[in-house]
Every structure is written in structure tokens, then in C-alpha cells.
């Protein structure tokens, strides 16, 4: 991907146990996210409004969830993927 797009690409791998678990509280990332589901099922919630249009890497704060509304809720199964633009608050759990 890095060669194809001509930009630095980072990859992260997250493992969350099955049942009703959540790895991270609701948050936004400073970079675009492409989540690819390898195994199991994960329920993603994307919130509106977009908190920061062009967040910087060192820009971190906890969103006030009482001011957020669910924009989209989707279950990822093996082989599916989800794109989340930077600045959008999101969370994922294994309760699907």
C-alpha cells in the first residue's frame, strides 16, 4: 500500500476476546482507519458530529459522549472491512 499510494502506511493489529468485550473507549484517531475483520465478529459504532476535521497526532482528548449521536452501527464479520475517516469518534466491541 505504501508503494502504491506513495505515503507512509501504518498497520496495527488488535485482538479482543469474544463475549462482551471492548478494547478501547470511544475515541477518534488522527489518521484514517481501515478496519479489516480477520476472525469473529465486532460491532462498530461511528458517532456524529466529526469532532476535529484535521486532527494532529498529538491532539488527544476524551469526547463528551452526551453530545454525540450514533451515525452508523455495523457488524464486521471475517473478510469484511470498514473505513473511518480521521476525526470521527468510534468504538468497537465483540457483542455481536
Secondary structure by P-SEA (a helix, b strand, c coil): ccccccbbbbbbbbbbbcccccccccccccbbbbbbbccbbbbbbbbccccccccccccccccccccccccbbbbbcccccccccccccccccccc
